[in-house]
């Protein structure tokens, strides 16, 4: 199932870790514009993935996350108790965000 709305993205993604390996993962992402520094910060969680955990362990790593809507460089940090990594990035996210009032209105009236 793919969910896209003004709050972010939820669905399948491809995670490239430090250019060494790629994993298909399920991602739940959101983000917000930070008025103090004028940047968009996106973040979320990746569902547990045994091979990813075996490769990365408890450390953080630079990644590129690709979704059907785009790709972006980010960073994963140590996993939680359920081996779900937190992911975060700055700038254009790997999912569509509305830029105009018309786009926001379209999202608000569409059904999922």
C-alpha positions in Angstrom: 0.0 0.0 0.0 1.2 3.5 -0.9 0.1 6.5 1.0 0.9 10.0 -0.2 -0.5 13.1 1.3 0.7 16.5 2.6 2.1 14.8 5.6 4.7 12.8 3.6 5.0 9.3 2.2 4.5 5.7 3.3 5.4 2.8 1.0 8.3 0.9 -0.6 11.6 2.6 -1.2 15.1 1.6 -2.2 17.9 2.4 0.3 21.4 2.7 -1.0 23.9 2.6 1.9 27.2 4.4 1.5 27.3 3.2 -2.2 28.0 -0.4 -1.0 24.6 -2.1 -1.0 20.9 -1.5 -1.8 17.9 -2.7 0.1 14.2 -2.6 -0.6 12.5 -1.2 2.5 9.2 0.1 3.7 9.5 3.8 4.7 7.2 6.1 6.6 8.4 9.7 6.0 7.3 13.2 6.8 8.9 16.6 6.9 8.5 20.3 7.5 9.9 23.7 6.5 12.0 25.2 9.2 11.5 29.0 9.1 14.6 29.8 11.2 17.0 28.4 8.7 14.8 28.4 5.6 15.3 24.7 5.0 13.0 21.7 4.5 13.9 18.9 6.9 12.5 15.4 6.3 12.6 12.4 8.5 11.0 9.1 9.3 11.4 5.4 10.1 12.4 2.4 8.0 10.8 -0.9 8.9 13.2 -3.5 10.3 15.3 -5.2 7.6 17.5 -8.1 8.7 20.2 -7.6 6.1 20.4 -3.9 6.7 20.8 -4.4 10.4 23.5 -7.0 9.8 25.4 -4.6 7.6 25.0 -1.3 9.5 24.5 -2.5 13.1 24.2 0.2 15.7 26.0 2.9 13.8 24.8 5.7 11.6 25.4 5.7 7.8 25.0 8.0 4.8 22.3 6.8 2.5 20.3 7.7 -0.6 16.6 6.9 -0.4 14.6 6.4 -3.7 10.8 6.3 -3.8 8.6 6.4 -6.9 8.4 10.2 -6.3 12.1 11.0 -6.1 15.4 10.4 -4.3 17.4 12.2 -1.7 20.5 11.9 0.3 20.1 11.4 4.0 21.4 9.6 7.0 20.2 6.7 9.1 20.9 6.6 12.8 21.0 3.8 15.3 18.0 1.5 15.3 15.3 1.5 17.9 14.4 -1.6 20.0 12.6 -3.1 17.0 15.5 -2.6 14.6 13.8 0.2 12.8 16.3 2.8 11.6 15.5 6.5 11.8 16.2 8.4 8.6 16.6 12.1 8.1 17.7 14.5 5.5 17.6 18.2 4.5 16.5 19.8 1.3 14.2 18.3 -1.3 12.8 15.1 0.1 12.4 11.8 -1.7 8.6 12.4 -1.8 6.3 15.0 -3.4 5.5 18.0 -1.3 2.8 20.5 -2.4 4.1 23.9 -3.4 1.0 25.7 -4.4 -2.4 26.3 -2.9 -3.9 24.3 -5.7 -1.7 21.3 -4.9 -2.6 21.5 -1.3 -6.3 21.7 -2.2 -6.0 18.6 -4.5 -4.4 16.6 -1.7 -7.1 17.6 0.8 -9.9 16.5 -1.5 -8.4 13.2 -2.8 -9.2 9.9 -1.1 -6.7 7.3 -0.2 
